[in-house]
Amino acid sequence: MTKLVLTKEKYEHLKRLSNDQNIIAALAIDQRGSLKKMLAEGNPNPKGDEAIITFKECISEELTPYSSSILLDPEYGISASKKRDENCGLIVAYEKTGYDATEIGRLPDLLPNWSAKRIKELGADAVKVLLYYDIDESDDINDIKHAWVERVGSECVAENIPFFLEIVSYDATNDDVKSAAYAKVKPHKVNDAMKVFSEAPYNVDVLKVEVPVNMAFVEGFTKDGVEPVYTKEEAKAFFKEQADITHLPFIFLSAGVSAELFQDTLVFAKEAGSNFNGVLCGRATWKDSVPVFAKEGETSCRAWLAEHGKHNIDALNDVLVTSASSWEDKVTVL
């Protein structure tokens, strides 16, 4: 079986990002534009970047004692990175947030005054970039994206730091990713993209990916009146296919679903035979604290995080212990 080859330094970085079982139980708070908008809603006196910087500090201080690592951005998250628990690893985002909606292709871009070298010097244990990717888009568009990922991978090899690639699938012909029509093609979009970026030229160490189905259309998970797109067995087959399509460690993103649904999804993945290696979970953990911060202030937000945020992480960690697999089995160290 093919294994990911890691240098000793990369291996040690991955260990710092993981819990004692070599499972990545990471907290994501690298949101920028979308989080600014969320914080502005209900806040009668927005003060520039102060709110988003302070909010990230609150998340880092209150929740990193219970997370194996935290994902932050260098635009608003540097001070938060310095307030994390001493046992919590650090992943830093390298991409610009969002994409230019006036151009076709959702093309990615890097932060102009950052590099893998500078991110490592910041104290990070991994570099992360997010890529919007439609496996069925034109070769011209996707070749640009392939070269972009190769470029970041090469930087990470040069700096001897793990490279996390976050793939967010979409359909260039259908913007409604929550529709039943998209649910039908999602397994192909997610899994085949993983297959592409598992190839050697990209030098990816960990894939951060969506689950391969829309759980809202899985038999037994649908709301009243919603017609399932997949039976439970069909959905499980897609989870197993996802696990078998890559030799790389991979972790799930929460995609903003509720904490409860995300936890149920991880249990479902385990039942399907998926050997996923952890999570990078953001909004499912802390999103309900945003209006508290905006309307009631920092003290109330910290109180919410200390109670409800901690509960969400504890519950997620309990699920990971029984559902996720160690990435150790997928790697060999030089």
C-alpha positions as CSV (number, residue, x, y, z in Angstrom):
1,M,0.0,0.0,0.0
2,T,1.3,3.5,-0.9
3,K,2.1,5.7,2.1
4,L,2.9,9.3,2.5
5,V,6.6,9.9,2.9
6,L,7.4,12.5,5.6
7,T,10.6,14.0,6.7
8,K,11.3,13.8,10.4
9,E,10.6,17.5,10.8
10,K,7.2,17.3,9.0
11,Y,6.3,14.3,11.1
12,E,7.1,16.2,14.3
13,H,4.9,19.1,13.1
14,L,2.0,16.8,12.4
15,K,2.4,15.3,15.8
16,R,2.1,18.8,17.3
17,L,-1.1,19.3,15.4
18,S,-2.7,16.1,16.7
19,N,-4.0,14.6,19.9
20,D,-2.4,11.6,21.7
21,Q,-4.1,9.2,19.3
22,N,-2.5,11.0,16.3
23,I,-5.9,12.3,15.3
24,I,-6.2,15.9,14.2
25,A,-8.8,17.6,16.4
26,A,-8.4,21.1,15.0
27,L,-10.4,24.3,15.4
28,A,-10.9,26.6,12.4
29,I,-11.2,30.3,12.8
30,D,-9.5,31.6,9.6
31,Q,-12.8,33.1,8.3
32,R,-12.3,36.7,7.3
33,G,-14.9,38.5,5.0
34,S,-17.8,36.3,6.0
35,L,-16.9,36.6,9.7
36,K,-16.7,40.4,9.5
37,K,-20.2,40.5,8.1
38,M,-21.5,38.2,10.8
39,L,-19.9,40.4,13.5
40,A,-21.3,43.6,11.9
41,E,-24.9,42.2,12.0
42,G,-26.5,43.3,15.3
43,N,-23.5,45.5,16.3
44,P,-24.6,49.1,16.4
45,N,-21.0,50.4,16.7
46,P,-18.6,48.4,14.5
47,K,-15.0,49.6,14.9
48,G,-12.9,48.6,11.9
49,D,-10.9,45.5,12.4
50,E,-11.0,45.6,16.2
51,A,-14.0,43.3,16.4
52,I,-12.7,40.5,14.3
53,I,-9.3,40.5,15.9
54,T,-10.7,40.5,19.4
55,F,-13.2,37.7,18.5
56,K,-10.4,35.5,17.2
57,E,-8.5,36.1,20.4
58,C,-11.5,35.0,22.5
59,I,-11.9,31.8,20.4
60,S,-8.2,31.1,20.8
61,E,-7.9,31.7,24.5
62,E,-11.2,30.0,25.5
63,L,-11.1,26.9,23.2
64,T,-7.6,25.9,22.3
65,P,-7.1,24.1,25.7
66,Y,-9.5,21.5,24.3
67,S,-8.3,21.4,20.7
68,S,-5.2,19.7,19.3
69,S,-4.5,22.7,16.9
70,I,-6.0,25.9,15.6
71,L,-6.3,27.3,12.1
72,L,-5.9,31.1,11.8
73,D,-5.2,33.6,9.2
74,P,-2.2,36.1,9.2
75,E,-4.4,39.1,8.4
76,Y,-6.5,39.2,11.7
77,G,-5.3,36.2,13.6
78,I,-1.6,36.8,14.6
79,S,-2.5,38.1,18.1
80,A,-4.9,35.2,18.5
81,S,-2.1,32.7,17.6
82,K,0.0,34.1,20.5
83,K,-2.9,33.5,22.9
84,R,-3.4,29.8,22.2
85,D,-2.8,27.1,24.7
86,E,0.9,26.0,24.8
87,N,-0.1,22.5,23.8
88,C,-2.1,23.6,20.8
89,G,-0.5,23.4,17.3
90,L,-0.9,26.1,14.7
91,I,-2.0,26.0,11.1
92,V,-1.9,29.2,9.1
93,A,-3.9,30.1,6.0
94,Y,-1.9,31.4,3.0
95,E,-4.7,32.2,0.5
96,K,-6.6,35.4,0.1
97,T,-10.2,35.0,1.3
98,G,-13.0,34.4,-1.3
99,Y,-12.6,34.8,-5.0
100,D,-13.4,37.4,-7.7
101,A,-17.0,36.7,-8.7
102,T,-16.7,38.8,-11.8
103,E,-14.3,36.3,-13.4
104,I,-15.1,32.7,-14.3
105,G,-13.4,29.8,-12.5
106,R,-13.2,31.0,-8.9
107,L,-9.5,31.4,-9.3
108,P,-7.4,31.3,-6.2
109,D,-4.8,33.8,-5.0
110,L,-2.2,34.0,-2.3
111,L,-1.7,36.8,0.3
112,P,0.9,39.0,-1.4
113,N,3.1,39.7,1.7
114,W,3.2,36.2,3.0
115,S,5.1,33.0,2.1
116,A,5.5,29.5,3.4
117,K,8.8,30.7,4.9
118,R,7.2,33.6,6.7
119,I,4.3,31.4,7.9
120,K,6.9,29.0,9.4
121,E,8.8,31.8,11.0
122,L,5.5,32.9,12.6
123,G,5.6,29.6,14.5
124,A,3.2,27.6,12.4
125,D,3.2,23.8,12.1
126,A,1.4,23.7,8.8
127,V,0.5,25.9,5.8
128,K,-3.1,25.7,4.6
129,V,-4.7,26.9,1.3
130,L,-8.3,26.7,0.2
131,L,-9.1,25.8,-3.4
132,Y,-12.5,26.0,-5.0
133,Y,-12.5,23.1,-7.5
134,D,-14.9,21.7,-10.1
135,I,-13.4,18.5,-11.6
136,D,-15.6,19.0,-14.7
137,E,-14.6,22.6,-15.4
138,S,-12.5,23.5,-18.5
139,D,-8.9,22.2,-18.7
140,D,-7.7,25.8,-19.0
141,I,-9.2,26.8,-15.7
142,N,-8.2,23.7,-13.8
143,D,-4.6,23.8,-15.2
144,I,-4.2,27.2,-13.6
145,K,-5.4,25.7,-10.3
146,H,-3.1,22.7,-10.6
147,A,-0.1,25.0,-11.2
148,W,-1.1,27.1,-8.2
149,V,-1.3,24.1,-5.9
150,E,2.1,22.8,-7.2
151,R,3.6,26.2,-6.4
152,V,2.4,26.1,-2.8
153,G,3.5,22.5,-2.4
154,S,7.0,23.3,-3.6
155,E,7.3,26.1,-1.1
156,C,6.3,23.8,1.7
157,V,8.8,21.2,0.6
158,A,11.5,23.8,0.6
159,E,10.5,25.0,4.1
160,N,10.0,21.4,5.4
161,I,6.5,22.3,6.7
162,P,3.3,20.2,6.2
163,F,0.9,21.3,3.4
164,F,-2.8,21.1,4.1
165,L,-5.0,21.5,1.0
166,E,-8.6,22.4,1.6
167,I,-10.8,21.5,-1.4
168,V,-14.3,23.0,-1.7
169,S,-16.2,21.5,-4.5
170,Y,-18.7,23.3,-6.8
171,D,-20.5,23.0,-10.1
172,A,-19.7,25.7,-12.6
173,T,-23.1,25.1,-14.2
174,N,-25.1,25.1,-11.0
175,D,-24.5,27.6,-8.1
176,D,-27.0,26.0,-5.7
177,V,-24.8,23.6,-3.8
178,K,-27.6,22.9,-1.4
179,S,-29.9,21.6,-4.1
180,A,-30.9,18.0,-4.7
181,A,-29.4,18.3,-8.2
182,Y,-26.0,19.1,-6.7
183,A,-26.4,16.4,-4.1
184,K,-26.6,13.9,-7.0
185,V,-23.2,14.9,-8.4
186,K,-21.4,15.8,-5.1
187,P,-19.8,12.4,-4.6
188,H,-18.2,12.6,-8.0
189,K,-17.1,16.2,-7.4
190,V,-15.6,15.6,-4.0
191,N,-14.0,12.2,-4.4
192,D,-12.5,12.7,-7.9
193,A,-11.0,16.0,-6.8
194,M,-9.3,14.2,-3.9
195,K,-7.9,11.7,-6.4
196,V,-6.3,14.5,-8.5
197,F,-4.6,16.2,-5.6
198,S,-3.3,13.0,-4.0
199,E,-0.9,12.8,-6.9
200,A,2.8,13.3,-6.3
201,P,3.4,16.6,-8.1
202,Y,1.2,18.5,-5.6
203,N,3.2,17.5,-2.5
204,V,0.1,17.6,-0.3
205,D,0.5,16.1,3.2
206,V,-3.1,16.4,4.5
207,L,-6.3,16.9,2.6
208,K,-9.1,18.9,4.3
209,V,-12.3,17.9,2.5
210,E,-16.1,17.9,2.6
211,V,-18.0,14.7,3.3
212,P,-18.9,13.2,-0.1
213,V,-22.7,13.5,0.3
214,N,-25.1,16.2,1.4
215,M,-26.4,14.6,4.6
216,A,-29.7,16.6,4.3
217,F,-30.6,14.2,1.4
218,V,-29.5,10.9,3.0
219,E,-32.3,8.5,3.9
220,G,-33.0,8.9,7.7
221,F,-31.4,12.4,7.8
222,T,-33.9,14.3,5.7
223,K,-36.4,16.8,7.0
224,D,-40.1,16.1,6.6
225,G,-41.2,16.4,3.0
226,V,-37.7,16.2,1.5
227,E,-37.1,13.3,-0.9
228,P,-33.9,11.5,-0.2
229,V,-31.2,11.5,-3.0
230,Y,-29.3,8.6,-1.4
231,T,-30.2,5.5,0.6
232,K,-28.1,5.0,3.7
233,E,-26.2,2.2,1.9
234,E,-25.5,4.4,-1.1
235,A,-24.3,7.2,1.1
236,K,-22.0,4.8,3.0
237,A,-20.6,3.5,-0.3
238,F,-19.6,7.0,-1.2
239,F,-17.8,7.5,2.2
240,K,-15.9,4.2,1.6
241,E,-15.0,5.2,-1.9
242,Q,-13.7,8.5,-0.6
243,A,-11.4,6.7,1.9
244,D,-10.2,4.3,-0.7
245,I,-9.5,7.0,-3.4
246,T,-6.5,8.6,-1.5
247,H,-3.5,7.3,0.3
248,L,-3.1,10.6,2.1
249,P,-4.3,11.5,5.6
250,F,-7.6,13.4,5.3
251,I,-9.8,15.4,7.6
252,F,-13.3,16.7,7.4
253,L,-14.4,20.3,7.4
254,S,-17.8,21.1,9.1
255,A,-19.2,23.3,6.3
256,G,-21.2,25.3,8.8
257,V,-23.7,22.5,9.7
258,S,-24.9,22.2,13.3
259,A,-22.6,20.7,15.9
260,E,-25.0,17.8,16.3
261,L,-25.3,17.0,12.6
262,F,-21.5,17.1,12.2
263,Q,-21.0,14.7,15.0
264,D,-23.7,12.3,13.6
265,T,-22.0,12.5,10.2
266,L,-18.6,11.4,11.7
267,V,-20.3,8.4,13.3
268,F,-21.9,7.6,9.9
269,A,-18.5,7.9,8.2
270,K,-17.0,5.4,10.7
271,E,-19.9,3.0,10.1
272,A,-19.3,3.3,6.4
273,G,-15.7,2.2,6.8
274,S,-14.0,5.6,6.3
275,N,-10.5,5.9,7.8
276,F,-10.7,9.7,8.1
277,N,-8.0,11.2,10.4
278,G,-9.8,14.0,12.2
279,V,-11.5,17.3,11.6
280,L,-10.9,21.0,11.1
281,C,-14.1,22.3,12.6
282,G,-15.1,26.0,12.7
283,R,-18.6,27.3,12.6
284,A,-20.1,24.2,14.0
285,T,-18.3,24.9,17.2
286,W,-18.5,28.7,17.7
287,K,-20.9,30.3,15.2
288,D,-23.7,30.8,17.9
289,S,-21.2,33.0,19.9
290,V,-21.0,35.6,17.1
291,P,-24.3,37.3,17.8
292,V,-23.5,37.2,21.5
293,F,-20.2,39.0,20.9
294,A,-21.8,41.5,18.5
295,K,-24.7,42.4,20.7
296,E,-23.5,41.8,24.3
297,G,-19.7,42.2,24.1
298,E,-16.5,40.2,24.8
299,T,-17.3,39.2,28.4
300,S,-20.6,37.6,27.4
301,C,-19.0,35.9,24.4
302,R,-16.3,34.4,26.6
303,A,-18.9,33.1,29.0
304,W,-20.7,31.5,26.1
305,L,-17.5,29.9,24.8
306,A,-16.5,28.6,28.2
307,E,-19.8,26.8,28.5
308,H,-21.3,26.0,25.1
309,G,-18.2,26.2,23.0
310,K,-16.3,23.9,25.3
311,H,-19.3,21.5,25.3
312,N,-19.3,21.4,21.5
313,I,-15.6,20.6,21.4
314,D,-15.8,18.0,24.2
315,A,-18.7,16.3,22.4
316,L,-16.8,16.4,19.1
317,N,-13.6,15.0,20.8
318,D,-15.7,12.2,22.2
319,V,-16.9,11.2,18.8
320,L,-13.4,11.5,17.3
321,V,-12.0,9.0,19.8
322,T,-14.4,6.3,18.6
323,S,-14.8,7.3,14.9
324,A,-11.5,8.8,13.5
325,S,-8.4,6.8,12.7
326,S,-4.7,7.6,13.4
327,W,-2.9,9.1,10.4
328,E,0.2,7.2,11.7
329,D,-0.9,4.2,9.6
330,K,-0.7,6.2,6.4
331,V,2.8,7.6,6.7
332,T,6.4,6.5,6.7
333,V,9.2,8.7,8.0
334,L,12.5,9.3,6.3
